[in-house]
Amino acid sequence: MSYSYRRPSPDGPVTTYRDPSNDVWFRKHLDKLGAEVELLNYEATGRDGTWSAAVMYASASVRAAPEADVFNGLAERLAAEYNTDDNRGNWIDTHDALTNVRSDVTQSYADQSLTWIAVAIVKAEDIMRVHSRPDPAMVGVVRNAMVQRLADSRGGSGPADGPGTYGARLGRDTAEAGIGAIKQVFQEERMARLAEVGLGAQAAPGTAPAATEQNGNTSQKPATGRETKSTDLGGRG
């Protein structure tokens, strides 16, 4: 649907190319919107946030305007990843529109918007963290991945092709960046644990030398329950 229209002008009618279905218009619109919100946030808080966080904050703050498409696209991708029938105990939110996450974003400052979304992703990825404070380092990794994806779009790296407007596709790409980041963190954790288990298994055999008795016979005393050492694999939580 085109939003192009004519408006009165002293020099006669002027055609505008305001059209959310046009990728060029949408990118320029987000560029301007993010800069405006970033400035307002700095004037209100004295904190220097990011353009990316400002864009997401502005998108979550509206429902029907074109810029809402960015948060809606992000919500769509996160719901598809986490709000599934086989993951009912660990949904990212109770609704596909991520009403609770949107509320957290809009009730915070603009520069904190992507942090709230990152917290939700970390908790949704691992059920052991749903009721605990997520690791700030993990939250930072997810947040930075989303910041970078949005920033790349400003530099000319547009979202992947697909249904919806430029904003909706960019939202989905941003969510994908966050999901990929946390999965990579957990994969590295699992690999590190497997490596620890492997090292423990290699060190166990032959660690106790054979005892030589005075009569010349060689024997090895069986390890008792107290003498047996166990490997603590630990947990994520």
PAZAPA-4460 file (N, C-alpha, C; in steps of 0.05 Angstrom, whole numbers, plus 32768, in hexadecimal, padded with zeros to 4 digits):
% residues 237
    n_x    n_y    n_z   ca_x   ca_y   ca_z    c_x    c_y    c_z   seq   type   mol
   8011   7FE8   8000   8000   8000   8000   8011   8019   8000     1      M     A
   800C   802B   7FEE   801C   8043   7FEB   8011   805A   7FFC     2      S     A
   8022   8069   800A   801A   807F   801A   8021   809A   800C     3      Y     A
   8028   8098   7FF2   802E   80B0   7FE3   8016   80C2   7FE1     4      S     A
   801A   80DC   7FE3   8004   80EF   7FE3   800D   810A   7FD8     5      Y     A
   7FFA   811B   7FD3   8000   8137   7FCB   7FF8   814A   7FE1     6      R     A
   8007   815F   7FE4   8000   8173   7FF8   8002   818F   7FEC     7      R     A
   7FF2   81A1   7FF6   7FF3   81BC   7FEB   800E   81C9   7FEF     8      P     A
   8016   81D9   7FDC   802F   81E8   7FDD   802C   8203   7FCF     9      S     A
   803A   8217   7FD8   8038   8231   7FCB   803F   822F   7FAD    10      P     A
   804F   821C   7FA5   8056   8219   7F89   8046   8204   7F7B    11      D     A
   8031   81FA   7F88   8020   81E6   7F7C   8024   81CB   7F8A    12      G     A
   8014   81B7   7F83   8015   819D   7F90   8031   8190   7F8D    13      P     A
   8039   8183   7FA3   8053   8175   7FA3   804E   8158   7FAA    14      V     A
   805A   8146   7F9B   8058   8129   7FA1   806D   8121   7FB5    15      T     A
   8065   8111   7FC9   8078   8106   7FDC   807B   80E8   7FD7    16      T     A
   8092   80DE   7FDE   8098   80C2   7FDB   8098   80B3   7FF5    17      Y     A
   8089   80BD   8008   8086   80AF   8022   8078   8094   801D    18      R     A
   8086   807E   801F   807B   8065   8017   8089   804F   8027    19      D     A
   807D   8045   803D   808A   8030   804E   8091   8017   803F    20      P     A
   8084   8012   8028   808B   7FFA   8019   80A5   7FFE   8009    21      S     A
   80AF   8016   8008   80C7   801C   7FFA   80DF   801A   800D    22      N     A
   80F2   8008   8007   8109   8004   8019   8119   801D   801D    23      D     A
   811D   802D   8008   812D   8045   800B   8120   8059   801E    24      V     A
   8106   805D   801B   80F8   806F   802D   80FA   8065   804A    25      W     A
   80F5   804B   804E   80F5   8040   8069   8110   8043   8076    26      F     A
   8125   803E   8067   8140   8040   8073   8146   805D   807B    27      R     A
   813F   8070   806A   8143   808C   8071   8132   8095   8088    28      K     A
   811A   808A   808A   8108   8091   80A0   8113   8087   80BA    29      H     A
   811E   806E   80BB   8129   8064   80D3   8143   8073   80DB    30      L     A
   8152   807B   80C7   816A   808A   80CC   8164   80A4   80DB    31      D     A
   8150   80B2   80D1   8147   80CB   80DE   813B   80C6   80F9    32      K     A
   8129   80B2   80FB   811C   80AC   8114   812F   80A5   812A    33      L     A
   8142   8093   8124   8156   808B   8138   8166   80A2   8142    34      G     A
   816E   80B4   8130   817E   80CB   8138   816E   80DD   814B    35      A     A
   8155   80E1   8144   8144   80F3   8154   8140   80E7   8170    36      E     A
   813A   80CE   8172   8135   80C1   818D   814F   80C0   819D    37      V     A
   8165   80BB   818F   817F   80BB   819D   8185   80D6   81A9    38      E     A
   817F   80EC   819B   8183   8107   81A5   8171   810C   81BD    39      L     A
   8157   8105   81BB   8145   8109   81D1   814D   80F9   81EA    40      L     A
   8157   80E1   81E6   8160   80D1   81FC   8178   80DF   820A    41      N     A
   818A   80E9   81FA   81A1   80F7   8206   8199   8110   8215    42      Y     A
   8187   811F   820A   817D   8137   8218   816F   8131   8232    43      E     A
   8162   8119   8233   8152   8112   824B   8163   8105   8260    44      A     A
   8178   80F6   8258   8187   80E6   826B   81A5   80ED   826D    45      T     A
   81AF   80FB   8259   81CC   8101   8259   81DD   80E9   8251    46      G     A
   81D0   80D3   8249   81DE   80BB   8241   81DF   80B9   8222    47      R     A
   81F6   80B0   8219   81FA   80AE   81FC   81F4   8091   81F4    48      D     A
   81DC   808D   81EA   81D4   8072   81E1   81DD   806D   81C5    49      G     A
   81D0   805A   81B8   81D6   8053   819C   81BE   8058   818A    50      T     A
   81C3   805E   8171   81AE   8061   815E   819D   8048   815C    51      W     A
   81AA   8031   815D   819B   8018   815B   8187   8014   8171    52      S     A
   818F   801A   818A   817C   8017   81A0   8166   802C   819E    53      A     A
   816C   8043   8194   8158   8058   8191   8143   804F   817C    54      A     A
   814B   8043   8167   8138   8039   8152   8126   8024   815E    55      V     A
   8131   8011   816D   8120   7FFD   8179   810D   8008   818D    56      M     A
   8116   801B   819D   8104   8028   81B0   80ED   8036   81A3    57      Y     A
   80F3   8045   818E   80DE   8053   817F   80CA   803F   8172    58      A     A
   80D4   8029   8168   80C3   8015   815C   80B1   8008   8170    59      S     A
   80BB   8002   8188   80AB   7FF5   819C   8096   8008   81A8    60      A     A
   809B   8021   81A5   808A   8035   81B2   8070   803C   81A2    61      S     A
   806F   8032   8189   8057   8037   8179   804B   801D   8170    62      V     A
   8032   801E   8166   8024   8006   815D   801E   8006   8140    63      R     A
   8016   801D   8135   800C   801D   811A   801E   802B   8106    64      A     A
   802F   803C   810F   8041   804B   80FC   8055   8038   80EF    65      A     A
   8060   8040   80D8   8072   802F   80CA   808A   8025   80DB    66      P     A
   8094   8036   80EC   80AB   802E   80FC   80A5   8017   810F    67      E     A
   808C   8012   8115   8084   7FFB   8126   808D   7FE1   8119    68      A     A
   8091   7FE1   80FF   8097   7FC8   80F1   80B1   7FBB   80FB    69      D     A
   80C4   7FCC   8105   80DE   7FC1   810D   80DA   7FB0   8126    70      V     A
   80CD   7FBA   813A   80C8   7FA9   8152   80B6   7F92   814B    71      F     A
   80A2   7F96   813B   808F   7F80   8133   809E   7F6A   8125    72      N     A
   80B1   7F71   8114   80C1   7F5D   8106   80D2   7F4D   811A    73      G     A
   80DE   7F5C   812D   80EE   7F4F   8141   80DD   7F3C   8152    74      L     A
   80C5   7F45   815A   80B3   7F34   816A   80AB   7F1B   815B    75      A     A
   80A6   7F1E   8141   809E   7F08   8130   80B4   7EF2   8130    76      E     A
   80CD   7EFA   812D   80E3   7EE7   812B   80E8   7EDA   8147    77      R     A
   80E7   7EE9   815C   80EB   7EDE   8177   80D5   7ECB   817F    78      L     A
   80BC   7ED1   8178   80A6   7EC0   817E   80A9   7EA6   816E    79      A     A
   80B2   7EA7   8155   80B5   7E8F   8145   80CB   7E7D   8151    80      A     A
   80DF   7E89   815D   80F5   7E7A   8169   80EE   7E6D   8183    81      E     A
   80E0   7E7D   8194   80DD   7E74   81B0   80C0   7E6D   81B8    82      Y     A
   80AC   7E79   81AC   8090   7E74   81B4   8085   7E5D   81A3    83      N     A
   8090   7E45   81A8   8087   7E2E   8199   807A   7E19   81AC    84      T     A
   806C   7E07   81A1   805D   7DF3   81B1   8070   7DE2   81C2    85      D     A
   8088   7DDC   81B8   809A   7DCB   81C7   80AC   7DDC   81DA    86      D     A
   80A6   7DF5   81DD   80B5   7E07   81EE   80A3   7E17   8200    87      N     A
   808C   7E0C   8206   8077   7E1B   8215   8081   7E24   8231    88      R     A
   8092   7E15   823D   809C   7E1D   8257   80B0   7E34   8257    89      G     A
   80B7   7E3D   823F   80CD   7E50   823E   80C8   7E65   8228    90      N     A
   80AF   7E6D   8224   80A8   7E81   8210   80B5   7E9B   8217    91      W     A
   80BD   7EAA   8202   80C9   7EC4   8207   80B5   7ED8   8211    92      I     A
   809B   7ED4   820B   8086   7EE5   8213   806C   7ED5   8210    93      D     A
   8056   7EE0   821B   803D   7ED1   821A   802D   7ED7   8200    94      T     A
   8038   7EE8   81EF   802A   7EEF   81D7   803F   7EF3   81C0    95      H     A
   8037   7EED   81A8   8049   7EEF   8192   8053   7F0C   818D    96      D     A
   8043   7F20   8196   804B   7F3C   8193   805F   7F44   81A8    97      A     A
   8066   7F32   81BA   8079   7F37   81D0   8070   7F50   81E0    98      L     A
   8058   7F4F   81EA   804C   7F66   81F8   805D   7F6E   8210    99      T     A
   8066   7F5A   821F   8076   7F60   8237   8091   7F6C   8230   100      N     A
   809E   7F61   821C   80B8   7F6C   8214   80B5   7F88   8209   101      V     A
   80A0   7F8D   81F9   809B   7FA8   81EF   8097   7FBB   8207   102      R     A
   8089   7FB3   821B   8084   7FC4   8232   809E   7FCA   8241   103      S     A
   80AF   7FB6   8244   80C9   7FBB   8251   80D9   7FCF   8242   104      D     A
   80D9   7FCD   8228   80E8   7FE0   8217   80DE   7FFC   8219   105      V     A
   80C4   8000   8217   80B8   801B   8216   80B8   8028   8232   106      T     A
   80BA   8018   8247   80BB   8024   8262   80D7   802A   826B   107      Q     A
   80EB   8023   825B   8107   8029   8261   8110   8041   8251   108      S     A
   8129   8048   8253   8134   805D   8242   813B   8052   8227   109      Y     A
   813C   8064   8213   8140   805B   81F8   815A   804C   81F4   110      A     A
   816F   8054   8203   8189   8047   81FF   818A   802B   820C   111      D     A
   8175   8023   821A   8174   8009   8227   8162   7FF5   8219   112      Q     A
   8156   7FFD   8202   8142   7FEC   81F5   814D   7FD1   81ED   113      S     A
   8164   7FD0   81E0   816F   7FB7   81D7   8179   7FA6   81EE   114      L     A
   8180   7FB2   8204   8189   7FA2   821B   8171   7F92   8226   115      T     A
   8159   7F9E   8227   8142   7F8F   8231   813B   7F78   821E   116      W     A
   813E   7F7D   8204   8138   7F67   81F1   814D   7F51   81F4   117      I     A
   8166   7F59   81F8   817B   7F45   81FC   8177   7F34   8215   118      A     A
   816D   7F40   822A   8167   7F31   8243   8152   7F1C   823D   119      V     A
   813D   7F24   822E   8127   7F12   8228   8131   7EFB   8217   120      A     A
   8144   7F00   8205   814E   7EEB   81F3   815F   7ED7   8204   121      I     A
   8170   7EE1   8215   8181   7ED0   8226   8170   7EBE   8237   122      V     A
   815B   7EC9   8243   814A   7EB8   8254   813A   7EA4   8244   123      K     A
   8131   7EAC   822D   8122   7E99   821C   8132   7E83   8211   124      A     A
   814C   7E87   820D   815D   7E73   8201   8164   7E5D   8215   125      E     A
   8164   7E63   822F   816B   7E4E   8242   8157   7E4F   8259   126      D     A
   8148   7E3A   825D   8133   7E39   8271   813F   7E3C   828D   127      I     A
   8158   7E35   8291   8165   7E37   82AB   8168   7E54   82B4   128      M     A
   8166   7E67   82A1   816A   7E83   82A7   8150   7E93   82A8   129      R     A
   813A   7E86   82A4   8120   7E94   82A3   811B   7EA3   82BD   130      V     A
   8121   7E97   82D4   811B   7EA3   82EE   8134   7EAD   82FC   131      H     A
   8149   7EB2   82ED   8161   7EBC   82F9   816B   7ED4   82E9   132      S     A
   817D   7EE3   82F4   8188   7EFA   82E6   819C   7EEF   82D1   133      R     A
   8197   7EF6   82B8   81A9   7EEC   82A3   81C5   7EF8   82A5   134      P     A
   81D8   7EE9   829B   81F4   7EF2   829C   81F7   7F0C   828C   135      D     A
   8200   7F22   8298   8203   7F3B   828A   8215   7F39   8271   136      P     A
   8229   7F27   8272   823A   7F24   825B   822B   7F18   8244   137      A     A
   8219   7F05   8249   8209   7EF9   8233   81F6   7F0E   8228   138      M     A
   81EA   7F1D   823A   81D7   7F33   8231   81E6   7F46   821F   139      V     A
   81FF   7F4D   8227   820F   7F5F   8217   8215   7F55   81FB   140      G     A
   821B   7F3B   81F9   8221   7F2F   81DF   8209   7F30   81CD   141      V     A
   81F1   7F29   81D8   81D8   7F2A   81C8   81D2   7F46   81C0   142      V     A
   81D3   7F58   81D3   81CD   7F74   81CD   81E0   7F7F   81B7   143      R     A
   81F9   7F7A   81BA   820C   7F85   81A6   8208   7F7A   818A   144      N     A
   81FF   7F60   8189   81F9   7F55   816F   81E2   7F63   8161   145      A     A
   81CD   7F6A   8171   81B6   7F78   8166   81BD   7F95   815F   146      M     A
   81CD   7FA1   8170   81D6   7FBD   816A   81E5   7FBD   814F   147      V     A
   81F7   7FA9   814C   8207   7FA9   8134   81F6   7FA4   811B   148      Q     A
   81E2   7F93   811D   81D1   7F8E   8105   81C2   7FA7   80FD   149      R     A
   81B7   7FB5   8111   81A9   7FCD   810A   81BC   7FE3   80FF   150      L     A
   81D3   7FE5   810B   81E7   7FF8   8102   81F0   7FF2   80E5   151      A     A
   81F3   7FD8   80DF   81FB   7FD0   80C4   81E6   7FD9   80AF   152      D     A
   81CC   7FD8   80B8   81B7   7FE0   80A5   81BA   7FFE   809F   153      S     A
   81C2   800D   80B3   81C6   802A   80AE   81DD   802F   809B   154      R     A
   81F0   801D   809B   8207   8020   808A   8203   8014   806E   155      G     A
   81EA   800A   8069   81E4   8001   804E   81DF   7FE3   804B   156      G     A
   81E3   7FD4   8061   81DE   7FB7   8060   81C1   7FB2   8067   157      S     A
   81B0   7FB0   8053   8193   7FAD   8057   818C   7F91   8061   158      G     A
   8173   7F8E   806A   816A   7F74   8073   8166   7F60   805D   159      P     A
   8164   7F47   8064   8160   7F32   8050   8145   7F35   8043   160      A     A
   8143   7F2B   802B   812A   7F2C   801D   8115   7F1B   802B   161      D     A
   80FC   7F22   8028   80E6   7F13   8035   80CD   7F24   8036   162      G     A
   80B8   7F19   8042   809F   7F28   8044   80A1   7F3F   8057   163      P     A
   8090   7F53   8052   808F   7F6A   8064   80A0   7F81   805B   164      G     A
   809E   7F97   8069   80AD   7FAF   8063   80CB   7FAC   806A   165      T     A
   80DA   7FC0   8062   80F6   7FC2   806A   80F9   7FC0   8088   166      Y     A
   80E8   7FCE   8097   80E9   7FCE   80B4   80E3   7FB3   80C0   167      G     A
   80CF   7FA5   80B6   80C8   7F8B   80C1   80DF   7F77   80BB   168      A     A
   80EB   7F78   80A4   8101   7F66   809D   8119   7F6C   80AE   169      R     A
   811E   7F86   80B3   8135   7F8E   80C3   8131   7F84   80E0   170      L     A
   8118   7F86   80EA   8112   7F7C   8105   8118   7F5E   8107   171      G     A
   8110   7F4F   80F3   8115   7F32   80F3   8133   7F2C   80F2   172      R     A
   8141   7F3B   80E2   815E   7F38   80E1   816C   7F3E   80FB   173      D     A
   8162   7F53   8109   816D   7F5B   8123   8169   7F45   8137   174      T     A
   8150   7F3A   8138   814B   7F24   814A   815D   7F0C   8144   175      A     A
   8161   7F06   812A   8171   7EF0   8122   818E   7EF4   812B   176      E     A
   8198   7F0C   812B   81B3   7F12   8135   81B5   7F0C   8152   177      A     A
   81A1   7F14   8162   81A1   7F0E   817E   819F   7EF0   8184   178      G     A
   818E   7EE2   8176   818A   7EC5   817A   81A4   7EB7   8173   179      I     A
   81B0   7EBE   815D   81C9   7EB1   8154   81E0   7EB6   8168   180      G     A
   81E0   7ECE   8174   81F5   7ED5   8188   81F3   7EC3   81A1   181      A     A
   81DB   7EC0   81AC   81D9   7EB1   81C5   81DD   7E93   81BF   182      I     A
   81D4   7E8A   81A8   81D9   7E6D   81A2   81F7   7E68   819F   183      K     A
   8206   7E7B   8195   8222   7E78   8192   8230   7E77   81AE   184      Q     A
   8226   7E88   81C0   8231   7E88   81DB   822D   7E6D   81E9   185      V     A
   8214   7E62   81E6   820E   7E49   81F3   821E   7E32   81E6   186      F     A
   8221   7E33   81CC   8231   7E1F   81BE   824E   7E1F   81C7   187      Q     A
   8259   7E36   81CB   8275   7E38   81D5   8276   7E2D   81F2   188      E     A
   8261   7E32   8202   8261   7E27   821D   8261   7E09   821C   189      E     A
   8250   7DFD   820B   824F   7DE0   8209   8269   7DD4   8200   190      R     A
   8276   7DE1   81ED   828F   7DD7   81E3   82A5   7DD8   81F9   191      M     A
   82A4   7DED   8209   82B8   7DF0   821F   82B3   7DDA   8233   192      A     A
   829A   7DD4   823A   8295   7DBF   824D   829E   7DA3   8243   193      R     A
   8298   7D9E   8229   82A1   7D85   821D   82BF   7D82   821E   194      L     A
   82CD   7D98   8219   82EA   7D98   821A   82F4   7D92   8236   195      A     A
   82E6   7D9D   824B   82EE   7D98   8267   82E9   7D7B   826E   196      E     A
   82D3   7D70   8265   82CD   7D53   826A   82E2   7D42   825D   197      V     A
   82E9   7D49   8244   82FE   7D39   8236   8319   7D39   8244   198      G     A
   8321   7D51   824E   833A   7D53   825C   833A   7D43   8276   199      L     A
   8323   7D44   8283   8320   7D34   829C   8322   7D16   8297   200      G     A
   8316   7D0D   8281   8317   7CF1   827A   8333   7CE8   8273   201      A     A
   8342   7CF9   8266   835D   7CF2   825E   8370   7CF1   8276   202      Q     A
   836B   7D02   828A   837D   7D03   82A1   8377   7CED   82B5   203      A     A
   8360   7CE1   82B5   8358   7CCD   82CA   8368   7CB4   82C9   204      A     A
   836B   7CA6   82B1   8379   7C8C   82B1   8397   7C8F   82B8   205      P     A
   83A1   7C7D   82C9   83BE   7C7C   82CE   83C8   7C92   82E0   206      G     A
   83B7   7CA1   82EC   83C1   7CB7   82FD   83CD   7CAD   8317   207      T     A
   83C4   7C96   8320   83CF   7C8A   8339   83E4   7C75   8331   208      A     A
   83FE   7C79   8338   8413   7C65   8330   840F   7C4B   833F   209      P     A
   8418   7C36   8334   8416   7C1C   8341   8428   7C1B   835A   210      A     A
   841E   7C10   836E   842D   7C0E   8387   843E   7BF4   8387   211      A     A
   8457   7BF6   838E   8469   7BDF   838F   846C   7BD5   83AB   212      T     A
   8463   7BBE   83B1   8465   7BB3   83CC   8481   7BA7   83D1   213      E     A
   8487   7BA3   83EA   84A1   7B9A   83F1   84A7   7B7E   83E6   214      Q     A
   8492   7B6E   83E1   8497   7B53   83D7   849B   7B52   83B9   215      N     A
   849B   7B6B   83AD   84A0   7B6D   8390   8488   7B6C   837F   216      G     A
   8471   7B66   838A   8458   7B66   837A   844E   7B82   8376   217      N     A
   8443   7B87   835F   8438   7BA1   8358   841A   7BA0   8358   218      T     A
   840E   7BB2   8367   83F0   7BB3   8368   83E7   7BD0   8368   219      S     A
   83CE   7BD4   8362   83C3   7BEF   8363   83AA   7BEE   8374   220      Q     A
   83A9   7BFF   8388   8393   7BFF   839A   837B   7C0C   838C   221      K     A
   8363   7BFF   838D   834B   7C0A   8381   8344   7C25   838F   222      P     A
   833B   7C37   837F   8333   7C51   838A   8319   7C4E   8399   223      A     A
   8318   7C5A   83B1   8300   7C59   83C1   82EE   7C70   83B8   224      T     A
   82D5   7C70   83C3   82C2   7C85   83BC   82CD   7CA1   83C4   225      G     A
   82DC   7CA2   83DB   82E6   7CBC   83E3   82FD   7CC5   83D2   226      R     A
   830B   7CB1   83C7   8323   7CB9   83B7   831C   7CBF   839B   227      E     A
   8305   7CB7   8392   82FD   7CBD   8376   82F5   7CDA   8373   228      T     A
   8301   7CE7   8361   82FB   7D03   835B   82E6   7D05   8345   229      K     A
   82D4   7D17   8348   82BF   7D1B   8333   82C3   7D35   8326   230      S     A
   82BB   7D36   830D   82BD   7D4F   82FD   82A3   7D5E   82FF   231      T     A
   82A4   7D77   8309   828C   7D88   830C   8288   7D97   82F2   232      D     A
   8273   7D90   82E4   826D   7D9D   82CA   8261   7DB8   82CE   233      L     A
   8256   7DBD   82E5   824A   7DD8   82EA   8231   7DDC   82DA   234      G     A
   8226   7DF4   82DB   820E   7DFB   82CD   820F   7E17   82C3   235      G     A
   81FB   7E1E   82B2   81FB   7E39   82A6   81EF   7E4D   82B9   236      R     A
   81DC   7E44   82CA   81CC   7E57   82D9   81DB   7E67   82ED   237      G     A
***
